[in-house]
Amino acid sequence: MKNELVSGSDIVRRVKATEGSGLRTFRTERPRVWHRTSGAEVWDVDGTRYLDLDSASAVATVGHCHPRVTEAIIRQAPLMTHAPSGAPSVARAEFYERLIGIAPGGLTRVLPAVNGALANETAIQLARSYTGRTEVVTFSGTYLGRSIGVVGKAGKRAYREQVGVRSDAHFLPYPDPFRSPWAGGADPGEVALGLLEAWIHDPASGLDQIACVILEPVQGNGGAVAPTDGFLRGLRELCTKAGIVLIFDEIQAGFGRTGYAWACDHDGVVPDLMTVGKGIGGGMPVAAVLGGEDILRTWEPDAVTSTFLVNALNCVAASAAIDVFTDEKLADRASRLGSTALDQIRAGLKAHPRVGDVRGRGLLIGIEMVADLTHLRPDAGIAAEVAASLGKNGVLVGRSGRHANVIKVCPPLVITETDLAYGVSAVLEALNRL
């Protein structure tokens, strides 16, 4: 439905005249002006429909504007929109209870956050307080958000350079089954674990005692990368023996995205702390830290706060989103639809001269673009070309990876089988036109 009052070009002009630099808005000359969303569909202000295979940056897990989420917001809005963090509410209690109800066993307490970056900041601060240690270990390719508290722990230098923040973590190589030349032909997971074990036990390693290890069980912005088999279990064992807090960032890969409730469920591993966000809010800004009884009772009251931590509208939206996730069995749906889509993409791109790897879990699928199959040099340009071509033809995909050379397919978990089949066909057609 076209908006008769404004045009896309007019909105772009007005935003460009008033917005400060730094956002993603003008990475392209003519950004798409969104006007309306529903399920897995987006309409721009000029009435053009798009199939969203990116879930609006992995947020629309239960779909855009799910009716149950919308109804919950409408019911709550006349009653109370905001309560301070010092005032308990029904909305807050119900959100906590629902979130704990789908959490891995043993994670029985919640600390709220407004977004994923704040959740990760809180988890790291909590690990330091709990252990009395300071050092943080993470992995190459890590993405924990862009706030000052976590951008220093980002794998990409580009995230830090423009904002003048130095690296403030110790980085190990992430055991990528496709691209780990540093492993010298050995199992990358075993090599990475060996390096961490050396850091822990070598008194001359150069590290002070480690407070926490934080990582994504499946990297999202890193390129839809799952580690080698057994790596997370080995990491769990090392951290337990050394008294190190293990933190899993499940903000992008969790909440059913990879075909289980949480990405760590693939390996049967439970972290000490787990951060959640993005899709958990049903489209509203909601995030949280989950943990066990001992560690989540470390702080005295008023150790951490933020004005909108427990906004009532956000809490009821998240509760409704969790109900949708549970009632519609979205994790099982992601597993089933994702398996079919991954098989179709692999078959359709078999021996493609510019596709180095096709990988995925559930409805988080990455297609890694390379310059050639001999040297496997990453090719960000061709990935950008394919994404732009798809957008012009009404299909939205993401781009990720260390070199921005991975086409990411992560649609809402409520996408119809017909729409997903159409989207997969469009991706294959765009790639095979190269």
C-alpha positions as CSV (number, residue, x, y, z in Angstrom):
1,M,0.0,0.0,0.0
2,K,1.5,3.2,-1.1
3,N,1.7,6.2,1.3
4,E,0.1,9.0,-0.6
5,L,1.4,11.7,1.8
6,V,5.1,11.3,1.4
7,S,7.6,9.8,-1.0
8,G,10.8,7.8,-0.3
9,S,13.0,10.4,-1.8
10,D,11.4,13.1,0.4
11,I,12.0,11.1,3.6
12,V,15.6,10.4,2.6
13,R,16.2,14.1,2.0
14,R,14.7,15.0,5.3
15,V,16.7,12.5,7.3
16,K,19.9,13.4,5.5
17,A,19.4,17.0,6.4
18,T,19.0,16.3,10.1
19,E,20.8,13.1,11.0
20,G,24.4,13.1,12.3
21,S,26.9,10.9,10.6
22,G,27.9,7.4,11.9
23,L,24.7,5.4,11.5
24,R,24.3,2.9,8.6
25,T,21.6,5.0,7.0
26,F,23.7,6.3,4.1
27,R,26.0,3.4,3.4
28,T,24.1,3.4,0.1
29,E,23.2,6.4,-2.0
30,R,19.4,5.7,-1.8
31,P,18.5,3.8,1.4
32,R,15.2,1.9,1.4
33,V,12.5,3.8,3.4
34,W,10.5,1.3,5.4
35,H,6.8,2.0,6.1
36,R,5.0,-1.1,7.1
37,T,5.9,-4.7,8.2
38,S,4.1,-8.0,8.8
39,G,5.4,-11.5,9.3
40,A,8.3,-11.9,6.9
41,E,7.2,-9.0,4.7
42,V,8.3,-5.3,4.5
43,W,6.7,-2.5,2.4
44,D,8.6,0.7,1.7
45,V,6.9,4.1,1.8
46,D,6.3,3.9,-2.0
47,G,4.4,0.7,-1.7
48,T,7.0,-1.8,-2.9
49,R,6.9,-5.2,-1.1
50,Y,10.0,-7.1,0.0
51,L,10.6,-10.5,1.4
52,D,12.7,-10.1,4.5
53,L,15.3,-12.9,4.7
54,D,17.3,-10.8,7.2
55,S,14.7,-10.5,10.0
56,A,15.5,-6.8,10.2
57,S,19.1,-7.6,11.5
58,A,17.9,-10.8,13.2
59,V,15.3,-9.0,15.4
60,A,12.0,-10.3,13.8
61,T,12.4,-13.8,15.1
62,V,8.7,-14.3,15.7
63,G,7.9,-12.1,12.7
64,H,7.3,-8.4,12.2
65,C,4.3,-7.1,14.2
66,H,3.1,-10.5,15.4
67,P,-0.6,-10.1,16.3
68,R,-0.1,-11.5,19.8
69,V,2.8,-9.1,20.5
70,T,0.8,-6.2,19.1
71,E,-2.2,-7.1,21.2
72,A,-0.1,-7.3,24.4
73,I,1.3,-3.8,23.8
74,I,-2.1,-2.4,23.1
75,R,-3.5,-3.9,26.4
76,Q,-0.6,-2.6,28.4
77,A,-0.3,0.9,27.0
78,P,-3.3,2.5,28.7
79,L,-2.4,0.9,32.0
80,M,1.3,1.8,32.4
81,T,4.0,2.3,29.9
82,H,7.0,2.8,32.2
83,A,8.0,1.8,35.7
84,P,11.4,2.6,37.3
85,S,13.8,-0.3,38.1
86,G,13.1,0.1,41.8
87,A,9.4,-0.7,41.3
88,P,8.4,-4.3,40.7
89,S,5.4,-4.8,38.3
90,V,3.3,-7.7,37.0
91,A,4.8,-7.1,33.5
92,R,8.3,-7.5,34.9
93,A,7.5,-10.6,36.9
94,E,5.8,-12.4,34.0
95,F,8.7,-11.6,31.6
96,Y,11.3,-13.0,34.1
97,E,9.2,-16.2,34.6
98,R,8.7,-16.8,30.9
99,L,12.3,-16.2,30.1
100,I,13.5,-18.6,32.9
101,G,11.0,-21.1,31.6
102,I,12.8,-21.5,28.3
103,A,16.4,-21.1,29.6
104,P,18.9,-23.9,29.8
105,G,18.7,-25.8,33.1
106,G,20.3,-24.1,36.1
107,L,19.9,-20.5,34.7
108,T,17.2,-19.4,37.2
109,R,17.7,-15.7,37.6
110,V,17.6,-12.7,35.3
111,L,19.2,-9.3,35.1
112,P,17.4,-7.1,32.6
113,A,19.1,-4.9,29.9
114,V,17.8,-2.6,27.1
115,N,20.0,-4.1,24.3
116,G,22.5,-6.7,23.7
117,A,25.6,-4.5,24.2
118,L,24.3,-3.6,27.7
119,A,23.6,-7.2,28.5
120,N,27.1,-8.2,27.5
121,E,28.6,-5.3,29.5
122,T,26.6,-6.4,32.6
123,A,27.7,-10.1,32.2
124,I,31.4,-9.1,32.0
125,Q,31.1,-6.7,35.0
126,L,29.3,-9.4,37.0
127,A,32.0,-12.0,36.1
128,R,34.7,-9.7,37.3
129,S,32.8,-9.0,40.6
130,Y,32.1,-12.6,41.2
131,T,35.7,-13.9,40.6
132,G,37.7,-10.8,41.8
133,R,39.6,-11.1,38.6
134,T,39.9,-8.7,35.6
135,E,41.1,-10.4,32.4
136,V,38.6,-11.1,29.6
137,V,39.2,-13.7,26.9
138,T,37.3,-13.9,23.7
139,F,37.8,-15.0,20.1
140,S,38.5,-13.6,16.6
141,G,35.3,-12.6,14.8
142,T,33.5,-11.8,18.1
143,Y,30.7,-9.3,18.0
144,L,29.2,-8.2,21.3
145,G,27.8,-4.8,20.4
146,R,29.1,-1.3,19.8
147,S,28.9,0.4,23.2
148,I,32.2,1.6,24.8
149,G,31.9,-1.3,27.4
150,V,32.1,-4.0,24.7
151,V,33.4,-2.6,21.5
152,G,37.0,-3.1,22.8
153,K,36.2,-6.8,22.7
154,A,35.1,-6.9,19.1
155,G,37.1,-8.9,16.6
156,K,37.0,-6.3,13.9
157,R,39.4,-3.3,14.3
158,A,37.0,-1.2,12.2
159,Y,34.4,-1.2,15.0
160,R,36.9,0.4,17.3
161,E,39.0,2.7,15.1
162,Q,36.4,5.3,14.4
163,V,35.3,5.7,18.0
164,G,38.9,5.7,19.4
165,V,38.7,2.6,21.6
166,R,41.6,0.2,22.0
167,S,41.3,-3.5,22.2
168,D,40.8,-4.5,25.9
169,A,40.5,-8.3,25.7
170,H,42.7,-11.3,24.8
171,F,41.7,-12.9,21.6
172,L,42.0,-16.5,20.6
173,P,41.3,-17.8,17.1
174,Y,37.7,-18.9,16.6
175,P,37.7,-22.6,15.5
176,D,36.1,-22.0,12.1
177,P,35.8,-25.4,10.2
178,F,36.2,-23.7,6.9
179,R,38.8,-21.0,7.4
180,S,41.4,-21.9,10.1
181,P,44.9,-21.9,8.4
182,W,46.4,-21.2,11.8
183,A,45.5,-24.7,13.0
184,G,48.1,-26.2,10.5
185,G,45.7,-29.0,9.5
186,A,44.9,-30.1,13.0
187,D,41.4,-29.8,14.6
188,P,40.9,-26.0,15.1
189,G,38.9,-26.6,18.2
190,E,41.5,-28.7,19.9
191,V,44.2,-26.2,18.9
192,A,42.2,-23.2,20.4
193,L,41.6,-25.1,23.6
194,G,45.2,-26.0,23.9
195,L,46.1,-22.3,23.6
196,L,43.6,-21.3,26.3
197,E,44.9,-24.1,28.6
198,A,48.4,-22.8,28.1
199,W,47.3,-19.3,29.0
200,I,45.5,-20.6,32.1
201,H,48.4,-22.7,33.5
202,D,51.5,-21.0,32.3
203,P,52.7,-18.5,35.0
204,A,54.7,-16.6,32.4
205,S,51.9,-16.4,29.8
206,G,51.7,-12.7,30.3
207,L,48.0,-12.8,31.5
208,D,46.7,-12.0,34.9
209,Q,44.0,-14.4,36.1
210,I,41.1,-14.7,33.8
211,A,37.7,-13.6,35.0
212,C,35.6,-14.8,32.0
213,V,35.6,-16.3,28.5
214,I,32.9,-14.7,26.4
215,L,31.9,-15.9,22.9
216,E,29.0,-16.6,20.6
217,P,28.3,-20.4,20.3
218,V,27.5,-19.6,16.7
219,Q,28.9,-16.4,15.3
220,G,26.3,-14.2,13.6
221,N,28.1,-11.1,12.4
222,G,31.2,-13.3,12.1
223,G,29.6,-15.1,9.2
224,A,27.1,-17.7,10.5
225,V,30.1,-19.8,11.8
226,A,29.6,-22.7,14.1
227,P,32.7,-24.1,15.9
228,T,34.1,-27.5,15.4
229,D,32.5,-30.4,17.2
230,G,33.4,-30.8,20.8
231,F,34.9,-27.3,21.2
232,L,32.1,-25.9,23.5
233,R,32.3,-29.0,25.7
234,G,36.0,-28.7,26.0
235,L,35.7,-25.0,26.8
236,R,33.1,-25.7,29.5
237,E,35.5,-28.2,31.1
238,L,38.5,-25.8,31.1
239,C,36.5,-22.9,32.5
240,T,35.0,-25.1,35.3
241,K,38.4,-26.4,36.4
242,A,40.0,-22.9,36.4
243,G,37.1,-21.1,38.1
244,I,36.5,-19.0,35.0
245,V,33.0,-17.7,34.2
246,L,31.9,-18.9,30.8
247,I,29.6,-16.5,29.1
248,F,27.6,-17.3,25.9
249,D,26.2,-14.5,23.8
250,E,23.0,-16.0,22.4
251,I,21.6,-12.6,21.3
252,Q,21.6,-13.4,17.6
253,A,21.9,-17.2,17.4
254,G,19.6,-18.0,20.3
255,F,15.8,-18.0,20.7
256,G,15.3,-20.8,18.2
257,R,17.3,-19.4,15.4
258,T,19.6,-22.4,15.0
259,G,16.9,-25.1,15.4
260,Y,17.2,-25.5,19.1
261,A,16.0,-23.1,21.8
262,W,19.6,-22.0,22.2
263,A,22.7,-22.5,20.1
264,C,24.6,-24.1,23.0
265,D,21.9,-26.8,23.1
266,H,23.5,-28.4,20.0
267,D,26.4,-29.4,22.2
268,G,24.5,-29.9,25.5
269,V,26.6,-27.2,27.2
270,V,25.2,-24.7,29.8
271,P,27.2,-21.5,30.4
272,D,27.5,-19.7,33.7
273,L,26.0,-16.6,32.2
274,M,24.0,-16.2,29.0
275,T,23.0,-13.0,27.3
276,V,19.9,-12.8,25.2
277,G,18.3,-10.0,23.1
278,K,17.2,-9.1,19.6
279,G,14.2,-11.5,18.8
280,I,13.4,-12.0,22.5
281,G,11.6,-8.6,22.5
282,G,9.2,-9.3,19.6
283,G,10.4,-6.1,18.0
284,M,10.9,-4.0,21.2
285,P,14.2,-3.2,22.8
286,V,14.6,-6.0,25.3
287,A,17.7,-7.9,26.5
288,A,18.8,-9.8,29.6
289,V,21.5,-11.7,31.4
290,L,20.6,-15.2,32.7
291,G,22.6,-17.0,35.3
292,G,22.5,-19.4,38.3
293,E,21.6,-18.6,41.9
294,D,25.1,-18.0,43.2
295,I,26.5,-15.7,40.5
296,L,23.3,-13.7,40.0
297,R,23.2,-12.8,43.7
298,T,26.7,-11.3,43.7
299,W,25.7,-7.6,43.8
300,E,24.1,-5.5,46.4
301,P,21.0,-3.4,45.4
302,D,21.8,-0.5,43.1
303,A,25.0,-1.9,41.7
304,V,23.7,-1.5,38.1
305,T,20.8,0.4,36.6
306,S,19.5,2.1,33.5
307,T,16.3,4.1,33.1
308,F,14.5,1.8,30.7
309,L,15.6,-1.6,32.0
310,V,12.1,-2.8,32.9
311,N,9.9,-0.7,30.7
312,A,6.4,-2.2,31.0
313,L,5.6,-2.2,27.2
314,N,8.9,-3.9,26.5
315,C,8.3,-6.6,29.1
316,V,4.8,-7.5,27.9
317,A,6.0,-7.6,24.3
318,A,8.8,-10.0,25.3
319,S,6.4,-12.2,27.3
320,A,4.1,-12.4,24.2
321,A,7.1,-13.2,21.9
322,I,8.1,-16.0,24.3
323,D,4.6,-17.4,24.2
324,V,4.6,-17.3,20.4
325,F,8.0,-19.0,20.4
326,T,6.7,-21.8,22.7
327,D,3.2,-22.3,21.3
328,E,4.2,-22.2,17.7
329,K,7.2,-24.5,18.3
330,L,9.5,-22.1,16.4
331,A,12.7,-23.8,17.2
332,D,11.5,-27.1,15.7
333,R,10.2,-25.1,12.7
334,A,13.6,-23.5,12.2
335,S,15.3,-26.9,12.3
336,R,12.9,-28.4,9.7
337,L,12.8,-25.4,7.3
338,G,16.4,-24.6,7.8
339,S,17.6,-28.2,6.9
340,T,15.6,-28.1,3.7
341,A,16.8,-24.6,2.7
342,L,20.4,-25.5,3.4
343,D,20.2,-28.6,1.3
344,Q,18.6,-26.7,-1.5
345,I,21.2,-23.9,-1.4
346,R,24.1,-26.4,-1.3
347,A,22.7,-28.4,-4.2
348,G,22.0,-25.2,-6.2
349,L,25.5,-23.8,-5.7
350,K,27.5,-27.0,-6.0
351,A,30.8,-26.2,-7.6
352,H,29.9,-22.5,-8.1
353,P,33.2,-20.7,-8.9
354,R,32.6,-17.9,-6.5
355,V,31.1,-19.8,-3.5
356,G,33.7,-21.0,-1.0
357,D,31.4,-22.4,1.6
358,V,27.7,-22.9,2.4
359,R,27.0,-23.5,6.1
360,G,24.3,-23.1,8.6
361,R,22.2,-24.3,11.5
362,G,18.5,-23.9,11.5
363,L,17.5,-20.7,9.8
364,L,20.9,-19.1,10.1
365,I,22.6,-19.8,6.8
366,G,25.8,-18.3,5.5
367,I,27.1,-18.3,1.9
368,E,30.8,-17.3,1.8
369,M,31.8,-15.5,-1.4
370,V,35.4,-15.9,-2.7
371,A,37.4,-14.6,-5.6
372,D,38.2,-18.1,-6.8
373,L,38.1,-21.7,-5.5
374,T,41.9,-22.2,-5.6
375,H,43.0,-19.5,-3.1
376,L,39.6,-18.9,-1.5
377,R,40.3,-15.1,-1.1
378,P,37.3,-13.4,0.5
379,D,35.3,-11.3,-2.0
380,A,33.2,-8.6,-0.3
381,G,32.5,-6.9,-3.5
382,I,30.6,-9.8,-5.1
383,A,28.7,-10.3,-1.8
384,A,27.6,-6.7,-1.9
385,E,26.6,-7.0,-5.6
386,V,24.5,-10.0,-4.9
387,A,22.8,-8.4,-1.9
388,A,22.0,-5.3,-3.9
389,S,20.7,-7.3,-6.8
390,L,18.4,-9.2,-4.5
391,G,17.1,-6.0,-2.9
392,K,16.2,-4.6,-6.3
393,N,14.2,-7.7,-6.9
394,G,12.3,-7.6,-3.7
395,V,14.4,-9.9,-1.4
396,L,16.3,-8.6,1.6
397,V,19.4,-10.5,2.8
398,G,22.1,-9.7,5.3
399,R,25.9,-9.4,4.8
400,S,28.3,-10.6,7.5
401,G,31.7,-12.2,7.9
402,R,35.1,-10.9,8.9
403,H,35.6,-9.6,5.4
404,A,31.9,-8.7,4.8
405,N,31.9,-11.5,2.2
406,V,29.2,-13.7,3.6
407,I,25.6,-13.5,2.4
408,K,23.5,-14.2,5.5
409,V,20.0,-15.8,5.2
410,C,18.1,-15.6,8.5
411,P,14.4,-15.1,7.9
412,P,11.7,-14.8,10.6
413,L,11.0,-18.2,12.0
414,V,7.3,-17.8,11.1
415,I,8.1,-17.4,7.4
416,T,5.7,-19.5,5.2
417,E,7.2,-22.5,3.4
418,T,6.1,-20.9,0.1
419,D,7.9,-17.6,0.9
420,L,11.0,-19.4,2.0
421,A,11.1,-21.5,-1.1
422,Y,10.7,-18.3,-3.2
423,G,13.5,-16.6,-1.3
424,V,15.9,-19.5,-1.7
425,S,15.1,-19.6,-5.4
426,A,15.8,-15.9,-5.7
427,V,19.1,-16.2,-3.9
428,L,20.2,-19.1,-6.1
429,E,19.1,-17.2,-9.2
430,A,21.1,-14.1,-8.2
431,L,24.2,-16.1,-7.5
432,N,24.0,-18.2,-10.6
433,R,23.7,-15.1,-12.8
434,L,27.3,-14.2,-11.8
